[in-house]
Amino acid sequence: MTGQFITFEGTDGAGKTTVLNQVVDEIKPALGKQLLTTREPGGNPVSEQIRKVILNKDETDMDDRCEALLFAAARREHLVKIILPALKSNQLVLCDRYLDSSIAYQGGGRELGEKAVLDMNQFATEGLMPDTTIYFDVPVDVGLKRIAKHRSGEVNRLDLQEHDFYVRVHDAYDRIAKRDPKRVIKIDATKPIDEVVNQVLSVLYKRAGNYFNKNK
């Protein structure tokens, strides 16, 4: 029996990481070691080192294709060392970003082409897609205002792009959601955080109910 793989996606400032942390606080007592939370880029030592290179705000002239390849390399290492073993152990894996981020940010934002970036990452992941993706949707300007307000001391290279870049990223996410509505659950992330957390919990109870039912 294999586990379930659920990813959290959205543009910068959507609040997905904050919500994920609150969701984990809510469900961890019931699931214990059956729950694994991780992130991309990163999640294991090699991928965390690649993360530092990708997000280094001093690397302003990094080539776009190099950036895309680094994300794919970090994803491969993370998948093999962390995600796949967890799924084989029948764990519920919640991951902050995965392949859709590359399609949106490099395919859409960097204009490398969504299919080209998908193909690159299909090679890196051997076609492994999430069972469910929760897409935190916020207007671009709302997300950027949140970044300016809450992330002033933690700005990374991808927080320093021009406005049109984030518009392209958001549009790409919308296209992903429309192409794969069975996998991608779109959530209005402009609502108060408690409402968003409850929406996410509702999705988890529905899509991964077997984990919660057997722990009642």
SULTAJO-V494059 format. One line per field, one symbol per residue. burial: # if it has 9 or more other ideal C-beta (glycine too) atoms within 8 Angstrom, else .. A space follows every 10 residues. Layout:
burial->???
This chain:
burial->..######## #######.## .###..##.. #..####### ####.###.# #.#####... .#.#..#### #########. ####.##... ########## ########## .#.#.###.# ##.##....# .#######.# .######... #...#####. ....###### #######..# ..###.#.#. ..#..##.## #.###.##.. ##....
